[in-house]
């Protein structure tokens, strides 16, 4: 989209401002010239009127007043004056008579001046002819020379008469028009020059804005390969250069992130995909999956996890037809857990034979995704109701400890191939996060039915570790992740038994067990290794994460208060950490390394966390 509006708005604004300036200049100039013309004409008439008054007064004193007719005629011939007329006031008429014919009052304006003694001015327009009329009163006064009262027997201040003069101001008007035209023309020319200069300055800004707008629009659509041309070497040019670098950085960064995330979730975007939107979707999928994993880790039973997975399918992925099956390890039977969102429902989309003979289920038998969208009829056990015979299905195995522990079956129309394959890529993240948690819950259920727990603390015991270690190590190796082993021992625990008795010691151990369980995840294992010694196995946890957990446990134990026999006891704990397979590719050797680190913590003063270092093993063997 072109951003031509910037250039247009600037031009329109400047033109409007220039037009307003010219209009204002024109109005002010015309008003000024009009005012000047009228003021000049007024002064001219007042001067002429004063000359008439003085001349008539001198003529009266000198006894030649009877020759005033010739004077008035010659006065009208003065350049600029068109007419000259003198009228007598009532007091002069009483003393000297009506006088000459041109001295008789002729109109209302002159009568008004004779009455109130105030000058009267008027602009008269007749086509192109413009005249200015002024009627000036003669007021009697004994000041100056000649003295009016020397001849007139009237009170001082009386109006003796008035003189009316008219003059043409058309020439002034024409001069004013030409002058205003010249000024307006000069200003207009200056404005045009300024406009051309402004356009020259604005053009790079407008072009850069257009390019930036195009680049931004393409970036919104996921295309960061646009280039903004640099038109100038000033700040605008720097903006273009900086934007190009930003686009390149975003393109490179988003491409790298998108490729890595796509590889992680096993998703192949189609050609021409929106890089920004797709990358955001994939990252959001990972974030939501992490939150999902945190939620299911805190669920108490497998049933809660399956129900949460069911809600995820319906609410987040819009899947309404699906089945969740669980495979029993004891007899290899398949049990429907949730069907179409209903817990404990009967098998609906498959042949019921798979419930008794799990080998009939292709995904259970192969451990691979079964996709009848790409390969119609691939699984003979898929037998939907008659009204849904045209439906297709995709079955996804949920692997647990190297075997199929659960199966998710999605049923949809075969025409939804693109949506289903995209859905499976994102859904696979959740299933991979779900698998180890389900496995942990399955093991927990198994433990509840066995004697692999410490009777006093309720924690796993050493026998459980010996039986479960193969599965634990296999799962870690398959996922290519770490197991962090924390060996823990209460400091000076023997003093509790010696001073307060073994019942008090048991109470302390029970309280400690609760603290340990509360400090780790549901997928982690807390084992009473012997006496006051405990072993914690943190799954999928590298070194730094284990250090944080160990320090958290140490601080929690230090704050733990146990009331026995009316006394509040507070103990501390020492912790040794080793990493499998980083420290050793043998699990039990890693346990020994954790034990060596524990003894190092004891030697350094107790109530501390120590990570195993290779030199500790040499010192330990020497000792």
C-alpha positions as CSV (number, residue, x, y, z in Angstrom):
1,X,0.0,0.0,0.0
2,X,1.4,3.4,-1.0
3,X,1.5,6.1,1.5
4,X,1.0,9.0,-1.0
5,X,-1.2,10.7,1.6
6,X,1.9,12.1,3.4
7,X,3.0,14.1,0.3
8,X,-0.6,15.0,-0.5
9,X,-1.3,16.2,3.0
10,X,1.8,18.3,3.2
11,X,1.1,19.9,-0.2
12,X,-2.5,20.5,0.7
13,X,-1.6,22.0,4.0
14,X,1.0,24.3,2.4
15,X,-1.4,25.3,-0.4
16,X,-4.1,26.0,2.2
17,X,-1.7,28.0,4.3
18,X,-0.4,29.9,1.2
19,X,-4.0,30.6,0.0
20,X,-5.0,31.9,3.4
21,X,-1.9,34.1,3.6
22,X,-2.6,35.6,0.1
23,X,-6.2,36.1,1.0
24,X,-5.4,37.8,4.3
25,X,-2.7,39.9,2.6
26,X,-5.1,40.9,-0.1
27,X,-7.8,41.9,2.4
28,X,-5.5,43.8,4.6
29,X,-3.9,45.6,1.7
30,X,-7.3,46.6,0.2
31,X,-8.6,47.8,3.6
32,X,-5.3,49.7,4.2
33,X,-5.4,51.4,0.9
34,X,-9.1,52.2,1.3
35,X,-8.5,53.7,4.7
36,X,-5.5,55.6,3.3
37,X,-7.5,57.0,0.4
38,X,-10.4,58.1,2.6
39,X,-8.0,59.6,5.1
40,X,-6.1,61.5,2.4
41,X,-9.3,62.8,0.8
42,X,-10.7,63.8,4.2
43,X,-7.5,65.9,5.0
44,X,-7.6,67.4,1.5
45,X,-11.2,68.5,1.9
46,X,-10.6,69.8,5.4
47,X,-7.7,71.9,4.1
48,X,-9.7,73.2,1.1
49,X,-12.6,74.0,3.4
50,X,-10.3,76.0,5.7
51,X,-8.9,77.9,2.7
52,X,-12.5,78.7,1.7
53,X,-13.4,79.9,5.2
54,X,-10.3,82.1,5.5
55,X,-10.8,83.5,2.0
56,X,-14.5,84.4,2.6
57,X,-13.7,86.0,5.9
58,X,-10.9,88.1,4.4
59,X,-13.2,89.1,1.5
60,X,-15.8,90.2,4.0
61,X,-13.3,92.3,6.0
62,X,-11.9,93.8,2.8
63,X,-15.3,94.5,1.4
64,X,-15.1,92.3,-1.6
65,X,-17.4,89.6,-0.4
66,X,-19.7,90.3,-3.3
67,X,-17.0,88.8,-5.6
68,X,-17.0,85.4,-3.9
69,X,-18.9,83.8,-6.8
70,X,-15.8,84.0,-8.9
71,X,-13.7,82.5,-6.1
72,X,-15.9,79.6,-5.7
73,X,-15.9,78.9,-9.4
74,X,-12.1,79.0,-9.6
75,X,-12.0,76.7,-6.5
76,X,-13.9,74.0,-8.3
77,X,-11.2,74.0,-11.0
78,X,-8.5,73.0,-8.6
79,X,-7.1,69.6,-9.5
80,X,-8.8,66.8,-7.6
81,X,-11.8,68.9,-6.6
82,X,-15.0,68.4,-8.6
83,X,-17.5,70.7,-6.9
84,X,-17.5,73.4,-4.3
85,X,-20.6,74.7,-2.6
86,X,-21.1,77.1,0.3
87,X,-24.3,77.3,2.3
88,X,-25.3,80.0,4.9
89,X,-26.5,79.2,8.3
90,X,-29.7,80.7,9.8
91,X,-27.8,83.3,11.9
92,X,-25.9,84.6,8.8
93,X,-29.2,84.7,6.8
94,X,-30.8,86.8,9.5
95,X,-27.9,89.3,9.4
96,X,-27.0,89.3,5.7
97,X,-29.8,87.6,3.8
98,X,-30.0,84.5,1.8
99,X,-26.9,85.2,-0.3
100,X,-26.1,83.6,-3.7
101,X,-28.0,80.7,-5.2
102,X,-25.2,78.2,-4.7
103,X,-25.1,79.3,-1.0
104,X,-28.7,77.9,-0.3
105,X,-29.0,74.7,1.7
106,X,-29.7,71.9,-0.7
107,X,-29.8,68.6,1.1
108,X,-30.3,67.0,4.4
109,X,-26.6,66.3,5.1
110,X,-25.7,70.0,4.9
111,X,-28.7,70.9,7.1
112,X,-27.5,68.3,9.7
113,X,-24.0,69.9,9.7
114,X,-25.5,73.4,10.2
115,X,-27.5,72.1,13.0
116,X,-24.9,70.1,15.0
117,X,-21.7,71.7,13.7
118,X,-20.0,68.3,13.0
119,X,-18.3,67.5,9.7
120,X,-20.0,65.0,7.4
121,X,-18.1,62.7,5.0
122,X,-19.4,60.2,2.5
123,X,-18.0,57.9,-0.2
124,X,-20.1,58.0,-3.4
125,X,-19.8,55.3,-6.0
126,X,-21.3,55.4,-9.5
127,X,-20.0,52.5,-11.6
128,X,-16.3,52.8,-11.9
129,X,-16.4,56.5,-10.7
130,X,-15.6,56.9,-7.0
131,X,-16.0,60.3,-5.3
132,X,-15.5,61.5,-1.8
133,X,-17.8,64.2,-0.4
134,X,-17.2,66.3,2.7
135,X,-19.3,69.0,4.3
136,X,-17.3,71.1,6.8
137,X,-19.0,73.6,9.2
138,X,-17.9,77.3,9.7
139,X,-17.9,77.9,13.4
140,X,-17.7,81.4,14.7
141,X,-14.6,82.2,16.9
142,X,-12.8,85.3,18.1
143,X,-9.4,83.5,17.9
144,X,-7.0,83.9,15.1
145,X,-6.8,86.3,12.2
146,X,-9.1,87.2,10.6
147,X,-11.6,87.2,13.4
148,X,-15.1,85.9,12.5
149,X,-16.9,88.0,15.2
150,X,-15.5,91.2,13.7
151,X,-18.2,91.0,11.0
152,X,-20.8,88.5,12.3
153,X,-22.9,89.5,15.3
154,X,-23.4,86.0,16.6
155,X,-22.4,84.1,19.8
156,X,-19.0,82.4,19.7
157,X,-19.3,78.8,18.7
158,X,-22.3,79.4,16.4
159,X,-22.4,77.7,13.0
160,X,-22.1,80.4,10.4
161,X,-22.3,78.1,7.4
162,X,-20.8,75.1,5.7
163,X,-18.8,74.3,2.6
164,X,-19.4,71.0,0.6
165,X,-16.6,69.8,-1.5
166,X,-16.4,66.6,-3.7
167,X,-13.3,65.1,-5.1
168,X,-12.6,62.0,-7.2
169,X,-10.6,59.2,-5.7
170,X,-10.9,56.8,-8.6
171,X,-7.3,57.4,-9.5
172,X,-6.3,56.5,-5.9
173,X,-8.4,53.4,-6.1
174,X,-6.7,52.3,-9.4
175,X,-3.3,52.9,-7.9
176,X,-4.2,50.9,-4.9
177,X,-5.5,48.0,-7.0
178,X,-2.3,47.9,-9.0
179,X,-0.1,48.2,-5.9
180,X,-2.1,45.3,-4.2
181,X,-1.8,43.2,-7.4
182,X,1.9,43.7,-7.5
183,X,2.3,42.8,-3.8
184,X,0.1,39.7,-4.1
185,X,1.9,38.7,-7.2
186,X,5.3,39.0,-5.5
187,X,4.1,37.0,-2.5
188,X,2.5,34.3,-4.7
189,X,5.7,34.0,-6.7
190,X,7.6,33.6,-3.4
191,X,5.1,31.0,-2.2
192,X,5.5,29.0,-5.5
193,X,9.3,29.0,-5.1
194,X,8.9,27.9,-1.5
195,X,6.5,25.2,-2.5
196,X,8.9,23.8,-5.1
197,X,11.7,23.9,-2.5
198,X,9.4,22.1,0.0
199,X,8.5,19.4,-2.5
200,X,12.2,18.8,-3.1
201,X,12.6,18.4,0.7
202,X,9.5,16.3,1.2
203,X,10.0,13.9,-1.8
204,X,12.7,11.7,-0.1
205,X,10.6,11.6,3.1
206,X,7.5,10.6,1.1
207,X,9.4,8.0,-0.9
208,X,11.0,6.5,2.2
209,X,7.6,6.5,3.9
210,X,6.1,4.6,0.9
211,X,9.0,2.0,1.1
212,X,8.6,1.7,4.8
213,X,4.9,1.1,4.5
214,X,5.4,-1.5,1.9
215,X,8.1,-3.3,3.9
216,X,5.9,-3.2,7.1
217,X,2.9,-4.6,5.2
218,X,5.0,-7.4,3.7
219,X,6.5,-8.1,7.2
220,X,3.0,-8.5,8.6
221,X,2.4,-11.1,5.9
222,X,5.6,-12.9,7.0
223,X,7.9,-11.5,4.3
224,X,11.0,-9.8,5.8
225,X,13.0,-9.7,2.6
226,X,11.9,-6.2,1.6
227,X,14.5,-3.5,1.1
228,X,14.0,0.3,1.7
229,X,16.0,2.4,-0.7
230,X,18.1,5.1,0.9
231,X,17.4,8.5,-0.8
232,X,19.3,10.9,1.4
233,X,22.3,11.0,3.8
234,X,20.3,12.6,6.7
235,X,18.2,11.1,9.5
236,X,15.6,9.8,6.9
237,X,18.3,7.9,5.1
238,X,19.6,6.5,8.4
239,X,16.0,5.3,9.2
240,X,15.9,3.4,5.9
241,X,19.3,1.9,6.6
242,X,18.3,0.9,10.2
243,X,15.0,-0.6,9.0
244,X,16.9,-2.7,6.4
245,X,19.2,-4.1,9.1
246,X,16.2,-4.8,11.4
247,X,14.4,-6.7,8.6
248,X,17.5,-8.7,7.8
249,X,17.9,-9.5,11.5
250,X,14.3,-10.5,12.0
251,X,14.3,-12.6,8.8
252,X,17.4,-14.5,10.0
253,X,16.3,-14.8,13.6
254,X,12.7,-16.0,12.8
255,X,14.0,-18.4,10.1
256,X,16.4,-20.0,12.6
257,X,13.8,-20.1,15.3
258,X,11.1,-21.5,13.0
259,X,13.4,-24.2,11.6
260,X,14.5,-25.3,15.0
261,X,11.0,-25.4,16.4
262,X,9.7,-27.1,13.3
263,X,12.4,-29.7,13.7
264,X,11.5,-30.1,17.3
265,X,7.8,-30.6,16.8
266,X,8.4,-32.4,13.5
267,X,6.3,-30.0,11.5
268,X,7.0,-29.1,7.9
269,X,5.4,-25.7,6.9
270,X,4.0,-25.5,3.4
271,X,5.6,-23.4,0.7
272,X,4.9,-19.7,0.9
273,X,3.9,-19.9,4.5
274,X,3.8,-16.7,6.7
275,X,7.1,-16.9,8.6
276,X,6.0,-14.6,11.4
277,X,2.6,-16.2,12.0
278,X,3.8,-19.8,11.7
279,X,6.8,-19.2,14.0
280,X,4.5,-17.6,16.6
281,X,2.1,-20.5,16.3
282,X,4.9,-23.0,16.8
283,X,6.4,-21.2,19.8
284,X,3.0,-20.7,21.4
285,X,2.4,-24.4,20.9
286,X,5.6,-25.2,22.9
287,X,4.7,-22.7,25.6
288,X,1.2,-24.2,25.9
289,X,2.7,-27.7,26.0
290,X,5.0,-26.7,28.8
291,X,2.1,-25.3,30.8
292,X,0.1,-28.5,30.0
293,X,3.0,-30.6,31.3
294,X,3.2,-28.6,34.5
295,X,-0.6,-29.1,35.0
296,X,-0.5,-32.9,34.4
297,X,2.5,-33.3,36.6
298,X,0.4,-32.0,39.5
299,X,-2.5,-34.3,38.7
300,X,-2.9,-37.1,41.1
301,X,-4.1,-40.0,38.9
302,X,-3.8,-41.2,35.3
303,X,-7.6,-40.6,34.9
304,X,-7.1,-36.9,35.6
305,X,-4.3,-36.8,32.9
306,X,-6.5,-38.5,30.3
307,X,-9.4,-36.1,31.1
308,X,-7.1,-33.1,30.7
309,X,-5.9,-34.5,27.4
310,X,-9.5,-35.0,26.3
311,X,-10.4,-31.4,27.1
312,X,-7.3,-30.2,25.2
313,X,-8.4,-32.1,22.1
314,X,-11.9,-30.7,22.2
315,X,-11.2,-27.1,23.3
316,X,-7.8,-26.3,21.8
317,X,-7.8,-28.5,18.7
318,X,-11.5,-28.7,17.9
319,X,-11.5,-32.6,17.8
320,X,-14.8,-34.1,18.8
321,X,-14.5,-37.7,17.5
322,X,-11.6,-39.5,19.2
323,X,-10.6,-42.4,21.4
324,X,-8.0,-42.7,24.2
325,X,-6.9,-46.3,24.8
326,X,-4.6,-47.6,27.6
327,X,-2.4,-50.7,27.0
328,X,-2.0,-53.0,30.0
329,X,1.5,-54.2,30.6
330,X,0.4,-57.3,32.5
331,X,-1.8,-58.9,29.9
332,X,-1.3,-56.6,26.9
333,X,-5.0,-55.8,26.7
334,X,-6.4,-52.5,25.4
335,X,-8.9,-50.6,27.5
336,X,-10.9,-47.5,26.2
337,X,-10.4,-44.7,28.7
338,X,-12.3,-41.9,27.0
339,X,-14.3,-42.0,23.8
340,X,-15.6,-38.8,22.1
341,X,-15.1,-37.0,25.4
342,X,-17.0,-39.5,27.5
343,X,-14.9,-41.2,30.2
344,X,-15.4,-45.0,30.5
345,X,-17.4,-45.2,27.2
346,X,-17.5,-48.4,25.1
347,X,-15.3,-48.9,22.0
348,X,-17.0,-47.0,19.1
349,X,-14.6,-46.6,16.2
350,X,-12.7,-49.9,16.3
351,X,-13.4,-53.6,16.2
352,X,-14.0,-54.7,19.8
353,X,-11.6,-57.5,19.2
354,X,-8.7,-55.2,20.0
355,X,-9.8,-55.0,23.6
356,X,-9.1,-58.8,24.0
357,X,-6.3,-59.2,21.5
358,X,-4.1,-56.1,21.4
359,X,-2.1,-57.5,18.5
360,X,-5.1,-56.7,16.3
361,X,-4.4,-53.0,16.8
362,X,-1.9,-52.0,14.2
363,X,-0.5,-49.0,16.2
364,X,-0.1,-51.2,19.3
365,X,1.7,-53.8,17.3
366,X,4.0,-51.5,15.3
367,X,4.5,-48.5,17.6
368,X,4.1,-46.3,14.5
369,X,1.5,-43.7,13.5
370,X,-1.3,-45.3,11.5
371,X,-2.8,-42.8,9.0
372,X,-5.7,-43.9,6.8
373,X,-5.9,-40.4,5.3
374,X,-2.7,-41.0,3.4
375,X,-3.2,-44.8,3.2
376,X,-6.9,-45.7,3.1
377,X,-7.7,-49.0,4.6
378,X,-4.4,-49.4,6.3
379,X,-5.9,-50.8,9.5
380,X,-8.5,-53.5,9.3
381,X,-9.6,-52.9,12.9
382,X,-11.0,-49.5,12.1
383,X,-14.7,-50.1,11.9
384,X,-16.8,-46.9,12.4
385,X,-20.6,-47.0,12.6
386,X,-22.4,-47.2,9.3
387,X,-23.4,-43.6,9.2
388,X,-19.6,-42.7,9.4
389,X,-18.3,-45.2,7.0
390,X,-16.6,-42.5,4.9
391,X,-14.6,-41.2,7.8
392,X,-10.8,-41.6,8.1
393,X,-8.7,-42.0,11.2
394,X,-5.2,-41.3,12.5
395,X,-3.8,-43.4,15.5
396,X,-0.9,-42.0,17.4
397,X,1.1,-44.2,19.9
398,X,2.0,-42.7,23.3
399,X,5.4,-44.3,24.0
400,X,6.3,-45.1,27.6
401,X,9.6,-46.7,28.5
402,X,10.1,-47.9,24.9
403,X,6.7,-49.5,24.5
404,X,3.2,-48.4,23.5
405,X,1.5,-47.4,26.8
406,X,-1.5,-45.5,25.4
407,X,-3.1,-44.8,22.0
408,X,-4.8,-41.7,20.7
409,X,-7.2,-42.2,17.8
410,X,-8.6,-39.2,15.9
411,X,-11.5,-39.6,13.6
412,X,-12.4,-37.0,10.9
413,X,-13.4,-36.5,7.3
414,X,-10.9,-37.6,4.7
415,X,-11.1,-34.2,3.1
416,X,-9.5,-32.6,6.3
417,X,-6.1,-34.0,5.4
418,X,-4.2,-30.7,5.7
419,X,-5.8,-29.7,9.0
420,X,-5.2,-33.2,10.5
421,X,-1.6,-33.4,9.6
422,X,-0.9,-29.9,11.0
423,X,-2.9,-30.8,14.1
424,X,-0.8,-34.0,14.6
425,X,2.4,-32.0,14.5
426,X,1.3,-29.7,17.3
427,X,-0.5,-32.4,19.2
428,X,2.7,-34.5,19.1
429,X,4.3,-32.0,21.5
430,X,1.6,-32.6,24.1
431,X,1.7,-36.4,23.7
432,X,5.5,-36.4,24.2
433,X,5.1,-34.3,27.3
434,X,2.3,-36.6,28.5
435,X,4.1,-39.9,28.0
436,X,6.7,-39.7,30.9
437,X,4.1,-38.3,33.2
438,X,1.7,-41.1,32.4
439,X,4.6,-43.5,32.9
440,X,5.3,-42.0,36.3
441,X,1.6,-42.3,37.3
442,X,1.6,-45.9,36.0
443,X,4.6,-46.7,38.2
444,X,3.0,-44.9,41.1
445,X,-0.1,-47.0,40.7
446,X,2.0,-50.1,40.6
447,X,3.9,-49.1,43.7
448,X,0.7,-48.7,45.6
449,X,0.0,-52.3,45.1
450,X,3.4,-53.6,46.1
451,X,5.7,-53.6,49.0
452,X,8.2,-51.2,47.3
453,X,7.6,-48.4,49.8
454,X,9.2,-47.6,53.1
455,X,6.5,-48.4,55.7
456,X,7.3,-45.5,58.0
457,X,7.9,-42.6,55.6
458,X,5.8,-43.9,52.7
459,X,8.6,-43.2,50.3
460,X,10.0,-45.6,47.7
461,X,12.6,-47.9,49.2
462,X,15.9,-49.3,48.0
463,X,14.2,-52.4,46.7
464,X,12.0,-50.3,44.4
465,X,15.1,-48.6,43.0
466,X,16.8,-51.9,42.3
467,X,13.7,-53.2,40.4
468,X,12.9,-50.0,38.6
469,X,16.4,-48.9,37.6
470,X,16.4,-50.6,34.3
471,X,13.2,-48.9,33.1
472,X,14.4,-45.6,34.5
473,X,17.8,-45.8,32.7
474,X,16.2,-47.0,29.5
475,X,13.7,-44.1,29.4
476,X,16.5,-41.6,30.1
477,X,18.7,-43.1,27.3
478,X,15.8,-43.2,24.8
479,X,15.0,-39.5,25.5
480,X,18.8,-38.7,25.5
481,X,18.3,-36.8,28.8
482,X,20.0,-36.6,32.2
483,X,19.2,-38.0,35.6
484,X,20.4,-35.9,38.5
485,X,21.1,-38.0,41.7
486,X,20.8,-36.2,45.0
487,X,22.2,-38.2,48.0
488,X,20.9,-36.6,51.3
489,X,21.8,-37.2,54.9
490,X,20.5,-35.4,58.1
491,X,23.2,-33.8,60.1
492,X,23.8,-35.2,63.6
493,X,20.7,-37.4,63.4
494,X,22.1,-39.9,65.9
495,X,21.9,-37.2,68.6
496,X,18.1,-37.1,68.2
497,X,17.8,-40.8,68.8
498,X,20.2,-40.7,71.7
499,X,18.7,-37.7,73.4
500,X,15.0,-38.0,72.6
501,X,14.5,-41.6,71.7
502,X,13.8,-43.4,68.4
503,X,10.1,-42.3,68.3
504,X,11.4,-38.7,68.1
505,X,13.8,-39.8,65.3
506,X,11.0,-41.4,63.4
507,X,8.9,-38.2,63.7
508,X,11.8,-36.2,62.3
509,X,12.2,-38.6,59.4
510,X,8.5,-38.4,58.5
511,X,8.6,-34.6,58.5
512,X,11.7,-34.7,56.4
513,X,10.1,-37.0,53.9
514,X,7.2,-34.6,53.4
515,X,9.5,-31.8,52.8
516,X,11.4,-33.8,50.2
517,X,8.3,-34.8,48.3
518,X,6.9,-31.3,48.3
519,X,10.2,-29.9,46.9
520,X,10.3,-32.0,43.7
521,X,8.0,-32.8,40.8
522,X,5.6,-35.7,40.6
523,X,7.8,-37.3,37.9
524,X,10.8,-37.3,40.2
525,X,11.6,-40.1,42.6
526,X,12.3,-39.7,46.4
527,X,13.8,-42.9,47.9
528,X,14.6,-43.7,51.5
529,X,18.0,-45.2,50.9
530,X,18.7,-46.3,54.5
531,X,18.4,-44.9,58.0
532,X,18.5,-41.1,57.7
533,X,20.0,-41.2,54.2
534,X,17.8,-40.4,51.2
535,X,18.2,-40.5,47.4
536,X,16.3,-38.2,45.0
537,X,16.3,-38.9,41.2
538,X,15.4,-35.8,39.2
539,X,14.3,-36.9,35.7
540,X,15.2,-34.9,32.6
541,X,17.2,-32.5,34.7
542,X,20.7,-31.3,33.8
543,X,23.2,-30.0,36.3
544,X,22.1,-26.4,36.9
545,X,18.5,-27.4,37.5
546,X,19.6,-30.0,40.1
547,X,21.7,-27.4,41.9
548,X,18.6,-25.2,42.2
549,X,16.5,-28.0,43.5
550,X,19.1,-29.2,46.0
551,X,19.6,-25.7,47.4
552,X,15.8,-25.4,47.7
553,X,15.6,-28.6,49.7
554,X,18.5,-27.6,51.9
555,X,16.8,-24.3,52.8
556,X,13.5,-26.0,53.4
557,X,15.0,-28.5,55.8
558,X,16.8,-25.8,57.6
559,X,13.5,-24.0,58.1
560,X,11.7,-27.2,59.1
561,X,10.5,-27.3,62.7
562,X,9.6,-30.6,64.4
563,X,7.8,-30.8,67.8
564,X,8.8,-33.8,69.9
565,X,8.2,-34.3,73.6
566,X,7.3,-30.6,74.0
567,X,10.5,-29.6,72.3
568,X,10.9,-28.0,68.8
569,X,13.7,-29.5,66.9
570,X,15.5,-28.0,63.8
571,X,17.9,-30.0,61.8
572,X,20.1,-29.4,58.8
573,X,20.9,-31.6,55.8
574,X,23.9,-32.3,53.7
575,X,23.5,-33.1,50.0
576,X,25.8,-34.6,47.3
577,X,24.9,-34.4,43.6
578,X,26.1,-36.5,40.7
579,X,24.8,-36.6,37.1
580,X,24.0,-39.6,35.0
581,X,25.4,-40.2,32.4
582,X,27.7,-37.2,32.6
583,X,29.7,-38.3,35.7
584,X,29.4,-42.0,34.9
585,X,27.5,-44.1,32.3
586,X,26.8,-46.6,35.0
587,X,23.9,-45.8,37.2
588,X,25.2,-47.4,40.4
589,X,28.6,-45.8,40.0
590,X,26.8,-42.4,39.7
591,X,25.1,-43.2,43.0
592,X,28.5,-43.8,44.6
593,X,29.7,-40.5,43.2
594,X,26.7,-38.7,44.8
595,X,27.6,-40.5,48.1
596,X,31.2,-39.3,47.8
597,X,29.9,-35.7,47.2
598,X,27.7,-36.1,50.3
599,X,30.7,-37.1,52.5
600,X,32.6,-34.1,51.1
601,X,29.7,-31.9,52.2
602,X,29.9,-33.4,55.7
603,X,33.7,-32.8,55.8
604,X,33.2,-29.2,54.8
605,X,31.0,-28.4,57.7
606,X,27.5,-29.9,56.9
607,X,24.3,-28.0,55.9
608,X,25.5,-27.5,52.3
609,X,25.2,-28.8,48.8
610,X,28.3,-30.2,47.0
611,X,28.5,-31.4,43.4
612,X,30.7,-34.4,42.6
613,X,34.1,-33.6,41.1
614,X,36.5,-36.3,39.7
615,X,39.2,-35.5,42.2
616,X,36.8,-36.3,45.1
617,X,36.8,-40.0,43.9
618,X,40.6,-40.2,44.1
619,X,40.6,-38.7,47.6
620,X,37.8,-41.1,48.7
621,X,39.7,-44.2,47.4
622,X,42.9,-43.1,49.1
623,X,41.0,-42.6,52.3
